[in-house]
């Protein structure tokens, strides 16, 4: 898979960036100001202070931290918390924990974002009335569920064609936001006094009737929840396209927010009720069209989060944070990925959120808390990345002081939402964290206690086995998937499978190992001919974003070796050899199960039981490696981590 590092900005790249990465942050005007005002009467302190908080949050958090600083930490052009972790994991093992927490909370956010975005847009229909004055729509829940269901069904086919429409639609959306905001600003240019940080300070330090003071930050934070997507989608767009397009997007957002502020000040003392400031800015004759454009933008925002979740899971699998579930590539377009199991889980989660909260105003309580933790984890990883890059320690401390304080304040403010719905997102994140931690720890236990032997000790026995015609031939070419990264080593279980379980005679023994690299798109291999025409070892070095299609890659390796005269793959059966028939290839994959003969500490025993419980719901190893089922033998071998040493068994006469 070829990867080109996108560094230069282009018109097409800017349009793609508009459609892919700004869905979440671009739909935040649907609910942010409404959330800041809440059920309280509109007052100038809340409006001006809220606008000031929004402006400086977008400036410090989104622009300075993500667009200017964090986009520098790219892994061969790829971004996201797992890509950042891949850059620093070799330097400090403890960084695994913030990476897991950050990835899990980002996935949890992917379950909350589609419902709140689509609900906020569709609820605009409640502002439409029939001629007799009755509401056009009273219950939006069924409409939201239908839209989300269609969206998740559509994932099966990929988004190659529709993806081309995302950019123009989002360009139209941001243009509408900027223009309608500017029209209302024109009626009260003094609204720009809210650019002063003093209004933010006054709001956050004042607690009066109808004003929540510091706790308003929980609502303000919703304006920057999509900032993490800027970094996660770096590989799709390139940093220069993101940085340039962000200038237009930020201007449109600020104009919209300040336009809403002008409308709110014009209605000071009133209650919002079901009215949404964003739709109040629209002319009545354009309201329905505006709602449809908002719905399209919300769907695009949801699509971006869903696609991002698929990418995040694929990276987690390569980093041993997630079970090896099935990955599907529905089109030939780079970056197109579909994960059936995650698609179902996300759909169930989104529908559950809609049915539980019913309205976007209720969902706001569950939204923001998880993503705050993602941002804090990204901050910690970024600080260590700066340390690796030899940045002056005083700059690193300043970076930590500013963003731990800022994001810590957002976290504390969002904790107020816990009993009002925040527990939902934390529960979802907690389940994902548990799965990731169990999988990572279990994988380390397995690797630590896997027994290896010197392959050189078995060269002669393997050659003798190949010649022993008293044993039926198992295959002409027998290929074992091996965990041994070193060319000189081989697992004891493979030796046991060849010689003892059922003697497997073959003409050529192949041992294939796959090593996952931090370079996301690396595709390399190394061939070691240990014994000509008898024993060959192939080491694949694949990036953590490369599809595991070992069947295809191995065939290419064999073809190249044949062209170089390094191996003869013609069948060794006399009648077939005379006709130059290619010999058969058979893969053997050893799949471990937990043996009863284990004596483990309580924690490790629980981890391994949880690991194997989850594993039974995932695909087998051969499916993960992309091996053809008709040429694969799956052998189950017992995994004995710590043998039982005490056995009070007595013989009686």
Buried (B, 14 or more C-beta within 10 A) or exposed (E): BEBEEBEEBEEEBBBBBBBBBBBBBBBBBBBBBBBBBBEBBBBBBBBBBBBBBBBBBBBBBBBBBBBEBBBEBBBBBBBBBBBBBBBBBEEEEEBBBBBBBBBBBBBBBBBBBBBBBBBBBBBBBBBBEEEEEEEEBEEBBEBBBEBBEEBBEBBEEBBEEBBEEBBEBBBBBBEBBBBBBBBBBEEBEEBBEBBBEEBBBBBBEBEEEEBBBBBBBBBBBBBBBBBBBBBBBBBBBBBBBBBBBBEBBBBBBBBBBBBBBBBBBEBEEEEBEEBBBBBBBBEEEEBBEBBEBBBBBBBBBBBBBBBBBBBBBBBBBBBBBBBBBEBBBBBEEBBBBBBBBBBEBBBEBBBBBBEEBBBBBBBBBBBBBBBBBBBBBBBBBBBBBBBEEEEEEEEBEEBBEBBBEBBEBBBBBBBBBBEEBBBBBBEBBBEBBEBBBBBBBBBBBBEEEBEBBEBEEBBEEBBEBBEEEEEEBBBBBBBBBBBBEEBEBBBEBBBBBBBEEEBBBBBBBBBBBBEBBBBBBBBEBEBEEBBEBBBBBBBBBBBBBBBBBBBEBBEEBBEEBBEEEBBBBBBBBEEBEEEEEEBBBBBBBBBBEBEEEBEBEEEBBEBBBBBBEBBEEBBBBBBBBBBEEEBBBBBEBEBBBBEEEEEEEEEEE
